[in-house]
């Protein structure tokens, strides 16, 4: 995308996690290494069930003496309560940052507008918040956690124009990037089937965290049988959860969609059979494609 634009991500919100134990507290809970997080470095990570299934996808960056934790807006209070439940005697505070909003910032030269290299995860303080290159993939643009009342104004002052949600949504689907529970089924999704390893969302050397056992076993035993990937849609976009078929064989499930593209969790056996072609869901034809950044099991 050549135009410099920003999109308010209404489906995302921000928690502030403070207190002197905040780093060790999150370190024992999430899938990535919190020791990487700083004012100039953001990470992508996840909070899992004790059984290793997906609960929340998170972006974390440090701002002063707190961590800004970006998560799904519809479930932000639920997340706050869950983190508060795990505090026990830790010196930690957890609060919804109601004054903060989340923006996607896209376009050629977007990173340089904030004096950042186009490198995944690099961050800088800006206008009372933080701006960082998407830690999953530099090609996904930037995310900005900014005061809700002034965020659009300062972005426009830096030559970014507002754009509709579909501009961002279609771009991230083409890249094969999941968006929370729109694409990862809560209590069921497995991180490595959804690209979290390649997207810098898991650290396999950080030590214990909640749900680590299943995540490690999935990697080291080669148990990945399905992958989330973009699909081209010929026909009406199937609703999330719609079964995908290759002939009579089950081939996966539809996830989110925007226009003529969507994401789907596709069985690798069926994907290999015809190179992603010949799939069908809810009256629409689908063609699946491996994301450029993805590493599929041997044979892919």
Backbone as a ProteinNet text record, in pm:
[ID]
protein_1_A
[PRIMARY]
XXXXXXXXXXXXXXXXXXXXXXXXXXXXXXXXXXXXXXXXXXXXXXXXXXXXXXXXXXXXXXXXXXXXXXXXXXXXXXXXXXXXXXXXXXXXXXXXXXXXXXXXXXXXXXXXXXXXXXXXXXXXXXXXXXXXXXXXXXXXXXXXXXXXXXXXXXXXXXXXXXXXXXXXXXXXXXXXXXXXXXXXXXXXXXXXXXXXXXXXXXXXXXXXXXXXXXXXXXXXXXXXXXXXXXXXXXXXXXXXXXXXXXXXXXXXXXXXXXXXXXXXXXXXXXXXXXXXXXXXXXXXXXXXXXXXXXXXXXXX
[TERTIARY]
84.3	0	87.5	64.3	147.8	94.5	-37.9	-95	-71	-39.5	-20.1	-155.7	-204.8	-337.3	-332.9	-437.3	-454.8	-598.2	-615.9	-747	-767	-874.4	-907.3	-957.4	-889.5	-927.4	-1019.9	-1147.3	-1246.5	-1257	-1215.6	-1226.1	-1111	-1020.7	-905.9	-908.3	-850.5	-845.1	-715	-693.4	-564.7	-583.3	-501.4	-485.9	-353.4	-348.3	-221.7	-187.6	-69.6	-20.7	100.3	86	192.8	237.6	321.6	373.8	511.8	588.2	727.7	743.6	640	648.8	586.4	555.1	475.9	544.7	676.4	746.7	747.3	783.6	785.2	644.2	544.7	406.2	362.1	381.3	341.3	430.9	555.8	649.2	600.2	535.9	486.8	353.8	296.3	163.2	161.4	239.9	222.6	330.3	306.2	389	520.7	535.2	659.6	741.1	865.4	958.8	940.3	889.6	864.1	992.3	1105.1	1231.7	1271	1205.6	1230.7	1160.1	1057.4	972.2	1041.1	1035.8	1092.6	1018.6	1061.7	1000.5	1028.1	1137.8	1171.9	1152	1076.8	1055.1	921	835.7	706.1	711	626	616.6	471.5	455.7	328.2	330.3	220.3	219.1	75.4	57.6	-75.9	-86.3	-207.2	-240.5	-324.4	-284.2	-346.6	-418.9	-500.7	-556.4	-445.6	-464.7	-363.9	-340.9	-439.4	-426.6	-359.9	-321.9	-248.7	-333.4	-460.9	-548.6	-561.7	-591.1	-593	-700.3	-660.8	-755.2	-752.2	-633.4	-621.1	-491.4	-496.1	-372.4	-343.8	-216.2	-177.2	-57.9	-56.7	62.4	103.6	232.4	278.8	397.4	391.1	501.6	509.8	626.5	644.1	632.4	563.2	550.9	570.6	685.1	715.9	725	644.4	650.8	533.5	472.5	364.6	384.9	324.4	311.7	175.5	173.8	49.5	23.7	-90	-124.3	-247.7	-228.4	-339.6	-408.2	-540.8	-618.3	-754.8	-839.7	-972.7	-1059.6	-1123	-1205.1	-1324.8	-1390.3	-1510.5	-1480.6	-1352.6	-1315.6	-1213.3	-1198.2	-1093.3	-1121.1	-1246	-1279.2	-1262.2	-1298.1	-1276.3	-1127.1	-1043.3	-898.7	-847.7	-897.9	-855	-884.3	-1004.5	-1041.2	-954.2	-923.1	-841.1	-700.4	-640.6	-507.1	-508.6	-612.3	-622.7	-633.4	-700.1	-714.6	-579.8	-489.3	-358.6	-257.5	-292.4	-195.3	-145.3	-236	-203.5	-129.7	-7	67.7	162.4	156.7	245	210.2	313.4	294.6	267.3	140.2	97.4	-36.4	-53.4	-183.6	-229.8	-358.9	-416.2	-539.8	-540.1	-653.5	-678.1	-803.8	-837.8	-799.1	-724.7	-685.5	-794.9	-901.7	-1019.9	-990.3	-884.4	-850.6	-763.4	-723.8	-634.1	-710.5	-668.3	-727.4	-617.3	-657.8	-563.4	-584.7	-474.5	-478.2	-381.6	-421.7	-328.5	-280.3	-150.2	-89.8	-18	-60.4	-15.2	36.6	114.9	156.8	307	349.5	492	555.5	663.3	732.1	667.4	571.6	502.1	598.6	688.5	781.7	875.2	926.2	1020.2	954.1	820.6	750.7	765.7	797.9	818.7	964.8	1051.9	1196.4	1226.3	1150.1	1171.1	1219.5	1309.4	1341.4	1223.4	1211.9	1101.9	1138.9	1140.7	1184.5	1078.9	1034.8	927.2	958.8	864.7	874.4	939.4	1007.3	1070.9	962.5	987	883.5	942.1	853.1	893.4	775.8	806	702	658.5	528	476.6	343.5	335.1	209.3	134.5	207.5	144.6	113.7	163.7	141.6	262.6	238.5	347	308.6	406.8	390.6	495.9	455.8	554	522.4	630.1	614	557.2	458.6	392.3	496.9	500.7	605.1	590.1	477.2	459	529.2	516.3	558.8	569.8	688.5	707.4	615.8	584.6	498.7	355.2	319.5	183.6	166.2	270.8	260	285.9	228.1	250.3	120.8	135.5	22.9	55.2	-45.5	-28.3	-128.3	-78.5	-162	-153.6	-260.7	-257.8	-381	-373.8	-494.5	-607	-724.4	-836.3	-877.9	-873.3	-922.1	-824.6	-695	-597.1	-528	-545.6	-475.9	-498.1	-623.8	-645.5	-583.4	-590.8	-538.8	-386.9	-313.4	-167.5	-126.2	-201.8	-170	-193.6	-302.3	-327.8	-221.1	-173.2	-68.2	62	76.4	194.4	166.2	65.7	35.1	-27.3	-91.1	-168.4	-316.6	-386.5	-528.1	-612.8	-729	-815.2	-867.8	-882.2	-932.5	-1030.3	-1121.6	-1218.9	-1153.7	-1222.4	-1172.6	-1138.4	-1216.8	-1195.6	-1058.6	-1000	-866.8	-764.8	-769.3	-678.1	-715.3	-843.6	-887	-848.2	-868.4	-832.7	-681.3	-605.6	-459.5	-406.9	-458.7	-405.3	-450.8	-568.4	-612	-522.6	-490.5	-398.8	-265.5	-221.6	-95.4	-109.1	-231.9	-252.9	-239.4	-270.8	-253.8	-385.8	-390.6	-514.6	-547.1	-674.7	-722.4	-805.6	-738.1	-805.3	-905.7	-1016.5	-1115.7	-1197.5	-1176.9	-1237.2	-1179.2	-1054.5	-984.9	-938.1	-920.9	-875.6	-988.1	-1034.9	-1146.6	-1102	-1168.3	-1131.7	-1151	-1053.1	-1051.9	-1025.7	-1002.3	-979.3	-856.2	-829.9	-722.1	-585.7	-495.1	-357.6	-266	-174.6	-94.2	-21.2	42.4	128.6	50.8	-77.5	-161.3	-197.1	-177.7	-217.8	-99	19.2	135.2	209.8	180.7	242.4	393.9	445.4	590.5	657.7	614.6	675.4	646.2	535	496	550.1	653.5	726.1	639	542.3	452.4	482.9	585.7	620.5	771.4	816.3	958.7	977	1053.1	1067.1	1180.7	1247.6	1357	1335.9	1217.8	1195.6	1169.8	1135.1	1095.4	945.1	896.2	755.6	658.2	545.5	431.7	306.6	194.2	69.9	40.3	20.3	-9	113.3	231.8	355.9	365.9	319.2	342.3	285.4	158.8	99.1	169.6	204.5	271.2	404.7	482.9	611.9	593.8	498.3	474.3	431.2	347.3	302.7	421.7	517.9	635.2	727.4	766.3	872.7	826.7	696.7	645.3	584.3	589.5	538.8	391.2	310.7	168.6	79.3	137.8	58.6	-4.9	-136.9	-211	-295.2	-312.6	-392.6	-316.4	-346	-286.4	-386.7	-377	-456.1	-391.4	-471.7	-415.7	-520.8	-475.2	-569	-639.3	-763	-836.9	-900.9	-899.7	-977.9	-1117.7	-1219.1	-1358.4	-1430.6	-1486.3	-1567.8	-1712.7	-1786.6	-1923.4	-1942.5	-2056.8	-2080.2	-1983.9	-1930.3	-1833.7	-1899	-1843.5	-1900.2	-1885.5	-1982.5	-1975.9	-1864.1	-1805.3	-1705.6	-1760.5	-1677.6	-1719	-1779	-1806.6	-1861.5	-1762.2	-1806.9	-1715.3	-1664.8	-1539.7	-1478.5	-1460.7	-1492.6	-1484.6	-1393.5	-1329	-1261.7	-1328.8	-1419.9	-1506.4	-1594.4	-1586.7	-1663.6	-1582.4	-1454.2	-1365.4	-1368.1	-1370	-1357.9	-1220.4	-1216.4	-1088.4	-1057.9	-1150.3	-1122.8	-1245.3	-1222.9	-1330.8	-1297.3	-1400.3	-1384.8	-1366.5	-1287.8	-1272.9	-1322	-1252.8	-1302.6	-1288	-1362.3	-1357.2	-1380.6	-1331.6	-1354.2	-1359	-1475.4	-1489.3	-1468.1	-1372	-1347.6	-1230.3	-1183.3	-1074.9	-1114.8	-1054.2	-1083.1	-969	-983.1	-889.8	-963.4	-893.3	-952.7	-849.3	-894.3	-809.7	-824.5	-719.1	-726.2	-639.8	-693.5	-616.7	-505.6	-384	-271.1	-281.5	-339.2	-353.8	-437.7	-549.2	-634.5	-571.4	-496.4	-426.5	-324.9	-252.5	-151.7	-215.1	-335.1	-395.9	-406.9	-447.7	-463.1	-399.3	-302	-233.4	-321.9	-426.8	-516.5	-638.5	-644.9	-758.6	-869.5	-990.3	-1099.6	-1174	-1150.8	-1219.2	-1355.2	-1447.2	-1581.1	-1632.8	-1710.6	-1771.3	-1895.9	-2009.4	-2132.5	-2174.6	-2152.2	-2191.5	-2087.5	-1973.8	-1865.9	-1748.3	-1677.2	-1552.6	-1436.9	-1337.4	-1222.5	-1092.4	-994.4	-857.5	-768	-703	-617.1	-473.2	-400.4	-260.8	-177	-57.7	36.6	89.3	81.5	141.5	291.6	345	487.2	578.3	534.3	617	608.7	512.2	482.2	580.6	604.2	684.1	595.5	552.3	466.8	550.9	490.2	565.4	627.5	721.6	793.7	695.8	728.4	640.3	564.1	570.2	501.2	603
-119.5	0	124	214.5	334.1	449.9	464.5	574.9	555.1	663.4	657.5	679.2	574.8	580.2	522.8	554.1	490.5	443.3	337.9	277.2	257.8	311	287.6	142.9	63.7	-75.8	-83.1	-64.8	-61.3	-195.1	-303.7	-435.7	-464.9	-367.7	-384.9	-277	-308.9	-215.6	-239.3	-162.1	-163	-178.9	-266.6	-277.5	-214.5	-159.5	-117.2	-214.1	-274.9	-364.6	-298.6	-259.9	-190.1	-264.4	-200.2	-261	-321.3	-329.9	-372.8	-518.2	-600	-740.8	-766.8	-662.4	-679.8	-769.9	-759.1	-836.6	-985.7	-1016.5	-1156.7	-1216.4	-1134.1	-1179.4	-1226.4	-1141.2	-1179.4	-1289.1	-1290.9	-1392.7	-1534.5	-1553.2	-1685.5	-1721.9	-1628.8	-1651.9	-1663.8	-1582.4	-1570.6	-1646.1	-1665.3	-1755	-1693.9	-1563	-1500	-1452.8	-1413.3	-1373.9	-1225.9	-1198.9	-1061.1	-982.3	-1050.7	-979.4	-906	-936.5	-865.2	-730.4	-712.6	-594.1	-473	-361.7	-236	-120.9	0	114.9	117.8	52	48.9	-88.2	-176.6	-311.2	-367	-400.9	-463.6	-610.7	-691.1	-832.6	-871.2	-976.6	-1044	-1171	-1202.4	-1317.7	-1365	-1467.3	-1521.4	-1567.7	-1560	-1621	-1744.5	-1858.2	-1986.5	-2042.2	-2143.2	-2220.9	-2308.6	-2363	-2456.4	-2575.6	-2609.9	-2721.2	-2678.7	-2551.4	-2505.4	-2456.9	-2428.9	-2380.6	-2228.2	-2168.2	-2022.1	-1955.7	-1846.9	-1758.8	-1617	-1554.1	-1415.7	-1398.4	-1321.7	-1275.7	-1135.3	-1104.6	-981.2	-917.3	-784.8	-708.2	-633.5	-639.3	-578.6	-486.6	-365.3	-271.5	-196.6	-144.4	-71.2	78.9	145.9	291.1	343.4	402.9	448.9	331.6	333.3	226.9	130.1	120.6	22.7	-48.4	-167	-233.4	-198.4	-160.5	-148.8	-283.9	-342.9	-475.4	-460.9	-476.2	-466.2	-601.7	-602.2	-726.2	-694.4	-795.4	-776.3	-688.6	-588.9	-495.5	-564.1	-654.7	-719.2	-807.6	-842.5	-934	-871.3	-738	-673.2	-680.3	-665.5	-675.1	-817.8	-913.6	-1054.8	-1082.1	-1027	-1043.8	-976.3	-856.1	-787.7	-871.8	-929.7	-1012.6	-1136.9	-1196.4	-1317.9	-1287.5	-1179.5	-1143.3	-1107	-1037.2	-1001.2	-1124.7	-1227.1	-1351.9	-1420.2	-1403.8	-1469.1	-1388.5	-1267	-1181.3	-1241.3	-1296.5	-1349.2	-1241.9	-1269.1	-1171.5	-1084.8	-1099.7	-1020.2	-871.3	-788.9	-644.4	-598	-610.3	-585.1	-512.5	-419.1	-354.9	-384	-405	-432.4	-345.3	-261.6	-170.9	-150.7	-133.5	-100.3	45.2	68.4	204.5	261.7	307.5	351.3	470.3	544.2	661.9	628.8	502.3	463.7	393.8	418.1	353.5	287.7	193.8	118.4	156.7	186.7	223.6	135.8	96.9	39	152.4	154.5	261.9	196.3	231.7	161	257.1	203.6	281.6	288.6	320.2	329.9	440.2	405.3	502.5	526.4	440.4	460.9	456	359.5	347.3	468.1	512.2	624.5	753.9	762.3	880.6	896.2	784.7	788.4	761.6	779.4	757.2	614.3	519.1	377.9	304.1	206.4	118.7	26	-26.2	-117.3	-258.8	-274	-398.2	-440.2	-564.2	-613.1	-589.1	-523.5	-507.4	-380.2	-303.9	-181.1	-80.4	-5.9	80.4	214.9	311.6	442.5	506.6	585.3	664.1	775.2	802.1	901.7	955.4	1086.4	1156	1096.1	1062.5	1008	860.6	793.9	649.6	583.5	480	406	369.1	375.6	330.6	224.4	112.2	6.4	-65.9	-109.2	-193	-327	-376.9	-501.9	-608.6	-660.3	-756.2	-892.7	-916	-1041.2	-1038.4	-924.6	-915.4	-768.4	-724.4	-582.6	-538.5	-629.4	-596	-566.5	-593.3	-565	-420.9	-339.1	-200	-179.1	-73.1	-36.1	-43.2	-50.9	-36	81.9	160	276.7	269.4	272.9	277.9	420.6	496.6	640.8	686.9	804	860	870.2	822.7	813.3	949.3	1052.4	1183.4	1252.4	1229.7	1300.9	1217.7	1084.7	996.4	1029.3	1039.3	1072.5	1205.5	1300.2	1433.8	1430.1	1361.6	1360.3	1275.2	1171.9	1091.6	1172.3	1247.2	1332.4	1441	1490.2	1591.5	1536.5	1403.2	1338.2	1280.3	1337	1308.3	1171.2	1114.4	991.7	1028.4	965.2	992.5	879	908.9	801.9	715.5	585.6	491	395.7	335.9	243.8	114.3	46.3	-78.2	-181.9	-187.5	-289.6	-278.3	-159.3	-142.6	-224.4	-211.9	-290.8	-437.5	-468	-606.7	-688	-632.2	-703.5	-722.3	-620.6	-629.4	-738.6	-746	-846.7	-987.2	-1001.6	-1132.8	-1180	-1091.3	-1127.9	-1178.4	-1120.8	-1162	-1290.2	-1331.4	-1452.7	-1432.6	-1312	-1279.8	-1292.6	-1371.9	-1386.7	-1261.9	-1245.4	-1131.9	-1184.9	-1229	-1273.4	-1383.8	-1377.7	-1485	-1483.3	-1382.9	-1388.7	-1505.7	-1541.4	-1645.1	-1762.9	-1743	-1849.7	-1882.8	-2006.4	-2046.7	-2056.4	-1980.1	-1975.4	-2112.9	-2152.7	-2281.6	-2400.6	-2375.4	-2486.8	-2468.3	-2347.3	-2324.3	-2353.2	-2405.3	-2435.6	-2334.1	-2274.5	-2164.5	-2199.8	-2316.1	-2345.6	-2377.8	-2412	-2427.3	-2291	-2186.6	-2051.9	-1957.9	-2015.8	-1938.6	-1864.5	-1891.1	-1811.7	-1829.8	-1943.3	-1959.3	-1868	-1874.8	-1791.5	-1643.7	-1613	-1474.3	-1419.1	-1484.7	-1434.1	-1425.4	-1518.8	-1515.5	-1616.9	-1700.9	-1804.9	-1805.5	-1814.6	-1831.2	-1968.6	-2055.5	-2192.9	-2210.6	-2102.2	-2113.5	-2029.1	-1969.9	-1875	-1941	-2069.1	-2131.5	-2149.9	-2184.2	-2225.9	-2109	-2138.7	-2047.9	-2132.5	-2073.2	-2149	-2202.1	-2333	-2395.7	-2435.4	-2422.2	-2449	-2593.9	-2688.6	-2829.9	-2867.8	-2830.8	-2865.9	-2794.5	-2668	-2592.1	-2656.4	-2694.5	-2758.8	-2896.2	-2971.9	-3107	-3098.9	-3000.4	-2982.7	-2958.7	-2879.2	-2849.4	-2970.2	-3029.5	-3127.8	-3266.2	-3290.6	-3417.3	-3404.3	-3285.5	-3266.2	-3296.3	-3242.2	-3275.8	-3178.1	-3096.1	-2996	-3060.3	-3064.1	-3125.5	-3023.9	-2904.3	-2799.1	-2668.1	-2574.6	-2442.9	-2336.8	-2221.2	-2105.2	-2042.6	-2016.9	-1959.1	-1876.7	-1783.5	-1702.9	-1786.4	-1749.8	-1813.5	-1706.1	-1729.8	-1649.1	-1708.4	-1622.7	-1668	-1635.4	-1737.8	-1720.5	-1748.2	-1640.6	-1655.6	-1580.7	-1600.2	-1532.2	-1581.6	-1488.3	-1526	-1618	-1737	-1827.8	-1770.3	-1798	-1752.6	-1824.9	-1760.5	-1828.3	-1960.4	-2063.7	-2194.9	-2283.2	-2227.9	-2308.1	-2417.3	-2542.6	-2650.8	-2630.9	-2666.3	-2662.6	-2805.9	-2828.8	-2963	-2963.2	-3076.7	-3106.3	-3231.6	-3213.8	-3324.6	-3361.5	-3485.9	-3531.7	-3527.6	-3497.9	-3503.4	-3372.5	-3380.6	-3262.5	-3201.3	-3070.8	-3005.2	-2889.6	-2855.1	-2748.5	-2667.5	-2544.1	-2454.5	-2312.8	-2238.9	-2096.5	-2014.4	-1907.7	-1810.4	-1674.3	-1566.2	-1433.5	-1409.7	-1311.9	-1277.7	-1128.7	-1077.3	-938.3	-934.4	-905.2	-903.6	-1041.4	-1051.1	-1177	-1256	-1218.9	-1294.6	-1329.9	-1434.7	-1476.1	-1558	-1599.2	-1691.7	-1820.4	-1930.9	-2061.2	-2151.3	-2235.9	-2337.7	-2462.2	-2494	-2596	-2715.9	-2834.3	-2956.9	-2966.4	-2991.2	-2994.1	-3107.3	-3218.4	-3329.8	-3288	-3219.4	-3173.9	-3056.9	-2972.8	-2862.9	-2917.6	-3021.1	-3080.5	-3145.5	-3199.7	-3281.4	-3207.6	-3080.2	-3002.2	-2863.9	-2850.9	-2723.2	-2610.7	-2644.4	-2543.6	-2515.4	-2571.9	-2548.7	-2649.6	-2621.1	-2717.2	-2723.8	-2629.6	-2629.8	-2561.3	-2597.9	-2538.1	-2522.6	-2415.4	-2391	-2306.7	-2354	-2276.4	-2221.9	-2296.6	-2251.2	-2169.6	-2144.2	-2067.9	-2159.2	-2128.4	-2195.8	-2124.3	-2199.3	-2141.6	-2190.8	-2102.8	-2141.3	-2095.4	-2189.7	-2157.8	-2137	-2051.9	-2024.6	-2022	-2073.9	-2070.1	-1927.4	-1868.6	-1735.8	-1739.1	-1630.7	-1627.8	-1650.1	-1608	-1618.7	-1755	-1837.4	-1960.4	-2072.1	-2159.2	-2279.4	-2397.9	-2468.9	-2584.3	-2709.4	-2817.2	-2941.7	-2989.5	-3081.6	-3133.3	-3175.6	-3142.2	-3170.4	-3046.1	-2939.2	-2814.6	-2705
0	0	0	-96	-106.3	-22.1	-12	64.9	214.3	282.8	427.9	496	561.5	622.6	764	841.4	972	985.5	1062.4	1083.6	1233.4	1286.4	1427.7	1441.7	1524.2	1544.9	1666.8	1640.1	1747.6	1820.8	1755.2	1816.5	1912	1929.6	2019	2127.3	2243.5	2356.3	2432.7	2538.9	2608	2757.9	2815.2	2960.5	3000.6	3121.7	3180.6	3292.9	3284.4	3389.4	3452.4	3579.4	3650.4	3774.2	3852.6	3974.9	3954.1	4062	4050.1	4005.9	4022.8	3981.4	3844.3	3770.9	3647.9	3545.6	3532.7	3431.1	3467.5	3591.6	3635	3634.4	3667.9	3669.1	3530.8	3428.9	3293.7	3236.8	3278.2	3227.9	3256.3	3370.8	3407.4	3345.6	3267.5	3211	3059.6	2989.6	2844.6	2768.3	2637.7	2557.1	2510.3	2517.3	2473.1	2592.8	2566.2	2671.6	2704.6	2823.6	2863.5	2888	2897.8	2912.8	2785	2674.1	2548.4	2544.3	2627.8	2618.5	2680.1	2607.3	2656.9	2589.4	2618.9	2553.9	2405.1	2363.1	2220.8	2158.3	2227.8	2174.2	2221.5	2124.3	2152.5	2114.6	2178.2	2142.6	2118	2040.9	2017.9	2101	2167.7	2256	2275.5	2357.4	2383	2527.3	2578.7	2707	2675.8	2734.1	2703.8	2825.2	2802.4	2913	2971.1	3090.8	3144.1	3051.5	2967.3	2873.5	2742.4	2731.5	2614.3	2499.4	2522	2416.8	2423.9	2311.1	2297.1	2384	2450.3	2518.6	2460.8	2457.6	2411.6	2333.3	2223.8	2160.1	2210.6	2233.7	2299.8	2229.5	2228.4	2192.9	2319.6	2354.5	2479.7	2451.3	2504.7	2495.8	2628.1	2661.1	2786.9	2761.9	2851.5	2846.3	2987.3	3012.6	3148.1	3242.4	3348.1	3448.3	3439.1	3320.2	3300.1	3166.8	3155.6	3028.1	2968.9	2842.9	2768.7	2702.8	2731.6	2680.6	2591.6	2462	2367.7	2352.8	2361.3	2352.4	2291.2	2280.8	2223.1	2312.1	2252.9	2329.2	2394.3	2322.1	2374.7	2494.7	2512.3	2621.3	2716.2	2709.1	2786.5	2936.5	2976.8	3118.9	3168.1	3085.5	3118.9	3139	3052.5	3066.2	3192.6	3220.1	3343.2	3466.7	3471.7	3586.6	3596	3481.9	3482.6	3532.7	3482.9	3529.1	3677.1	3721	3862.9	3950.5	3899.8	3974.2	3996.1	3898.9	3908.7	3989.6	4030.4	4099.1	4229.1	4307.1	4441	4520.4	4561.4	4642.1	4558.6	4427.1	4341	4352	4345.6	4348.6	4206.3	4169.2	4032	4034.4	3941.4	3921.7	3778.4	3762.6	3629.8	3613.2	3510.2	3489.4	3340.4	3304.6	3166.6	3140.6	3033.1	2995.3	2905	2967.2	2892	2802	2831.5	2750.7	2631	2616.2	2507.9	2396.3	2273.2	2156.3	2074.5	1988.4	1905.7	1759.5	1691.3	1550.3	1472.1	1351.8	1255.1	1166.3	1140.6	1061.8	944.4	823.4	704	598.3	505.5	390.5	374.8	254.5	224.1	308.5	377.1	461	595.7	635.4	763	880.6	881.1	993.6	1001.3	888.2	888.4	934	922.7	972	1122.5	1191.3	1336.3	1371.3	1272.6	1289.5	1334.3	1280.7	1311.4	1187.4	1204.4	1092.3	1066.8	946.9	913.5	960.3	1091.6	1156.6	1257.7	1249.1	1334.9	1482.1	1552.9	1697.2	1746.5	1661.1	1711	1748.2	1855.8	1913	1953.5	1969	2019.5	2092.1	2193.4	2258.9	2164.7	2163.4	2071.2	2122	2138.1	2167.2	2286.4	2393.3	2513.3	2506.1	2404.2	2389.7	2326.9	2248.7	2186.1	2044.1	1954.7	1816.3	1791.1	1729	1702.5	1572.5	1505.5	1387.8	1434.9	1362.2	1402.3	1432.5	1557	1593.6	1527.1	1462.3	1389.5	1254.8	1186.4	1047.7	1011.8	971.6	939.7	826.2	733.5	621.5	660.1	786.6	834	878.3	869.6	908.9	1057	1112.7	1251.8	1329.3	1460.1	1551.9	1642.6	1674.7	1759.9	1874.1	1996.6	2116.3	2167.2	2143.6	2165.8	2241.4	2306.3	2368	2266.1	2304	2210	2155.5	2239.7	2194.8	2101.4	2119.8	2038.1	1932	1936.7	1843.7	1697.5	1653.3	1512.1	1472.2	1561	1528.4	1505.7	1593.9	1577.5	1458.2	1427.3	1309.3	1181.4	1178.2	1061.4	1048.9	1163.5	1160.8	1105.2	1107.2	1051.5	912.7	845.5	704.5	680.7	783	765.5	755.7	663.4	643.5	700.5	757.7	809.4	695.1	724.1	624.7	692.8	617.5	677.2	722	813.8	871.8	765.4	657.7	554.7	489.6	485.7	426.7	504.4	636.4	720.7	719.5	730	742.6	619.1	502.9	380.9	370.4	410.6	404	496.4	618.4	711.7	672.2	609.5	562.2	448.6	354.3	245.5	301.3	412.5	474.4	556.4	585.1	663.5	812.5	862.3	1004	1078.8	1185.8	1263.1	1343.3	1374.1	1453.7	1569.5	1675.4	1796.6	1771.8	1844.8	1839.3	1710.7	1625.5	1492.1	1413.8	1444.1	1368.1	1452.4	1582.5	1671.3	1768.5	1762.5	1845.9	1991.8	2077.7	2219.5	2282.6	2364.4	2435.4	2343.5	2213.6	2120.9	2032.1	1987.8	1891.2	1952.5	1868.7	1906.8	1839.2	1914.5	1861.8	1733.4	1728.2	1614.7	1488.4	1500.2	1381.5	1322.7	1400.5	1360.3	1341.5	1322.1	1281.4	1389.7	1516.2	1622.5	1630.6	1587.7	1592.2	1490.4	1364.4	1261.5	1283.3	1350	1374	1506.6	1557.9	1675.7	1800.2	1813.5	1927.9	2036.5	2014.6	2111.8	2129.9	2253.9	2283.9	2347.3	2279.2	2326.6	2427	2465	2561.5	2685.9	2701.8	2811	2945.2	2947.7	3073.6	3079.3	3195	3209.4	3196	3135.9	3133.1	3119.6	3141.5	3140.3	2999.6	2989.4	2861.8	2782.3	2842.1	2769.9	2721.2	2799.4	2768.8	2632.1	2605.3	2477	2362.6	2382.2	2276.5	2240.6	2340.7	2315.1	2251.7	2299.1	2245.4	2098.8	2066.9	1929	1836.4	1883.1	1801.1	1788	1901.3	1898.2	1852.9	1855.9	1805.3	1666.1	1610.7	1475	1461.7	1551.6	1557.3	1481.6	1395.5	1324.1	1201.3	1198.8	1088.3	1011.6	1067.4	1005.4	1015.2	923.5	931.6	888.1	953.2	913.4	790.4	687.4	564.9	491	407.4	330	223.4	192.8	84.8	-2.5	-132.1	-225.6	-231.5	-228.6	-220.7	-350.5	-413.4	-532.6	-494.3	-466.1	-419.8	-289.8	-222.4	-94.5	12.6	91	194.5	296.8	320.8	420.3	561.3	645.4	784.3	857.5	960.8	1042.3	1097.6	1092	1138.9	1032.3	912.7	804.5	764.8	757.4	717.2	574.6	552.8	419.8	372.6	244.9	187.9	65.6	44	-81.7	-134.6	-227.9	-267	-149	-106.3	9.1	138.3	127.2	243.5	321.3	454	538.5	520.7	498.4	470.5	564.6	655.3	749.1	782.9	831.8	871.5	830.5	793.1	759.3	886.1	874.3	982.2	930.9	955.4	917.9	768.5	718	576.6	558.2	445.2	407.1	255.1	200.7	56.2	-3.3	-93.4	-164.3	-108.2	10.6	74.5	217.7	268.5	405.2	460.1	584.3	646.3	676.7	664.6	691.8	756.5	847.8	906.6	819.5	744.2	639.8	678	659.6	681.3	577.4	622.7	530.6	429	466.1	372.1	252.6	277.6	168.4	92.5	162.7	96.2	-3.8	36.6	-52.3	-175.5	-158.2	-263.8	-396.7	-392.7	-516	-503.8	-414.8	-399.4	-351.3	-274.8	-220.3	-305.2	-426.3	-515.2	-487.7	-541.5	-536.3	-404.9	-314	-185.3	-198.4	-111.3	-114.3	27.9	48.8	180.1	162.6	212.4	212.5	77.8	-29.1	-161.7	-234.5	-172.3	-235.2	-265.5	-371.9	-400.9	-333.7	-289.7	-220	-281.9	-285	-320.1	-205.8	-140	-26.2	-72.5	-0.2	-33.5	93.9	84.9	196.8	212.1	332.2	351.5	323.9	269.7	233.4	353.6	471.1	590.8	657.9	618.3	691.1	656	753.9	734.5	764.9	661	678.1	699	750.9	768.7	638.3	648.9	532.8	423.7	301.3	189.9	145.6	228.6	193	161.6
[MASK]
++++++++++++++++++++++++++++++++++++++++++++++++++++++++++++++++++++++++++++++++++++++++++++++++++++++++++++++++++++++++++++++++++++++++++++++++++++++++++++++++++++++++++++++++++++++++++++++++++++++++++++++++++++++++++++++++++++++++++++++++++++++++++++++++++++++++++++++++++++++++++++++++++++++++++++

